[in-house]
Amino acid sequence: MSGNSNAVFLSYASQDAEPASRICDALRTVGIEVWFDQSELRGGDAWDATIRRQIKSCALFVPIISNNTHSRGEGYFRLEWKLAVDRSHLMAADQPFLVPVVVDDVPDTDPRVPERFREVQWTKLPGGETPSAFVERVQRLLEWGSAPSRSVAATPRGVAPSTMPPPSIVPTASSPPLTPVAAKPRKAVLLLALLAGVAALAAGAWVFRHGTARVAAVAPYSIADRRMTFAVLPFQSPADDAIGAQTAKALTYATDALQAERSTWVHSSPRASVDHAASRMSGSKELAEALNVHFLITGLLAADAPRYKLTLSVIDGATEHVLATKEIDVGTGPVTASVRRQIDDALDTLVFAGLTSEVERVRAKPVDELDVRDLSFRAYVDWFQHHDEDGKGAYTRATDLLKRALTLAPDDRLALWLTAQVNLCNCVYGWSSNPAEQQAIGAAALDKALEFDPTDLHLLAAKSLLFELRGRYEESLLLADAILKRDPERTTPLVIKARDLLKLGRPAEALPFAIEARERIPTGRPTWVALLASIHYALGEYAPAAELAQKAAIEYDARELSNGLTGPVRLTLAAAQAKLGDLPRAKAAIADFRASVPGVQTIAQIKKWIQPAADLSGYEPLYDGLRSAGVPD
């Protein structure tokens, strides 16, 4: 389910599977997309993450309330209810979302039901028997709620008929009667008033949870203009290979779940819709049109005994051109964390290929004619492709485009996030004479983006990095720990935690986290390798420190080696070689450093040049090693 799928999430206790199934069948009969599966909903960590995403993006949340839910003090459905309530607090008061249903005689005063549910009318569907009137009401709520300029919430308790939605939104007189639970006085008038008072902000937050800004300058989505829309097709496996078929199916679902995490950038077609379309047609163009998407992600599994190789591709549905491919090694059976990380990295490449294609579609348009989406897309693509070779120019061009985007939509989450990213990038240190200026701009954009989604893990990781840049390592460490608690498979927080522990004088604790990050992604960023070198140096393990520092120095480009944040890796190399007694190599490293950073000759000049956030900044044993290498004070 993606944010624009008009899908309904059914939440139920396992004992209520039968009435829940009846409600699901009644809704699906008229073509409503429903997230409901008795087995998959309780399928472990992967499905836990999927359910969180689906609740974050579904159009309506239908909690099924019963004596069973009352009797269970603990259950997975309670987490679903909490996630839905949390999301509802970010919505405008008139936005449809919560549609509680009661299937037996549980009283509406049940204290174990969230107060947020008790603020709207419940509908009685005894045993899950679902009259057409309820189905029609759900249809109309979906239609009304998805309209670009109006929406209607589930009927608040105690609201007079004259203040209810127009007649077309509620069952007609000829419809079979529903049985609403009697209304009682509302307890959250102040909260609803507050929500109404910040409707503009709530709308901005809702929009970005669904991946697109709702401003006048953004064209409505259609098959002709449906940017960054993807469908993950069922992966293909070798013929007559039962294990291969099972593996391909597992990889399809894993890829679909990982792609759904990119909701800031992309819209993902619902899994059920894709599977249904793929069962009836095979042509890329036909499938893209049927699913109303621009891009198709395909997977081809090939036997490579005793394992398999998976080739992932992204296809432009209109032209049927393959835009990018990535090949990864996979095993059999359940999808491991390592394989998920490989798929995630591959998806970065495929999504960026689609993003580049979207930018090229409108490349000829004058900047003044671009809307907030295309301004943000172009800013990121052009900056990403050129910031290493033309740092200041790429930054200036991207910033101009993002300023235009934020003028159109000041609360646009994507434009805010990109503004934070281009300003907080390490590359800023390669060209800016005052990196603190960019840091302040990035921090302001990041804080504003977090106001709309304070639980977004990507934004929180950026916040943790910002704490590091400001020397607030304890706070950064706490935030990194919180991120890892929610998602242990994330690698960036491991690196952040390792660096924080090093800066706090705890290198022995930092080492296992840095090692684990490198084991997860052996081809990770050179900054990770340099960090591992710094930790070994701080532990007095100079041989691995020298080896890793040399590796990082080779992988860094000239601009990175000349700035005070990443360039000190050559100082680590020189000091480690000196500690090992290899003065020729130590002096060669110093010579390379001075060639990259002319004018920095002494320890005093190095201390002034090195950025406070650099791994070993202020670490006196580093300067002792440099003295041993012949660097004067």
Buried (B, 14 or more C-beta within 10 A) or exposed (E): BBBBBBBBBBBBBBBBBEBBBBBBEBBBEEEBBBBBEEEBBEEEEBBEBBBBBBBBBBBBBBBBBBBBBBEBEEBBBBBBBEBBBBBBEBBBBBBBBBBBBBBBEBEBEBEEBBEBBBBBBBBBBEEBEBBEBBBBBBBBBBEBBBEEEEBBBBBBBEBEEEEBBEEEBBBEEEBEEBEEBEBEEBEBEEBBEEBEEBBEBBBBBBBBBBBBBBBEBBBEBEBEBBBBBBBBBBBBBBEEBEEBBBBBBBBBBBBBBBBBBBBBBBBBBBBBBBEEBBEEEEEBBBBBBBBBBBBBBBBBBEEEEEEBEBBBBBBBBBEEEBBBBBEBEBEEEEBEEBBBBBBBBBBEBBBBBBBBBBBEBBEEEEEEEBBBBBBBBBBBBBBBBBBBEBBBBBBEBBBEBBEBBBEBBEBBBBBBBBBBBBBBBBBBBBBBEEBEEBBEBBBBBBBBBBEBBEEBBBBBBBBBBBBBBBEBBEBBBBBBBEBBEEEEBBBBBBBBBBBBBBBBEBBEBBBEBBBBBBEBBEEBBBBBBBBBBBBBBBBEBBEBBBBBBBBBBEBBEEBBBBBBBBBBBBBBBBBBBBBBEBBEBBBBBBEBBBEBBEEBEEBEBBEEBBBEBBBBBEBEEBBBBBBBBEBEE
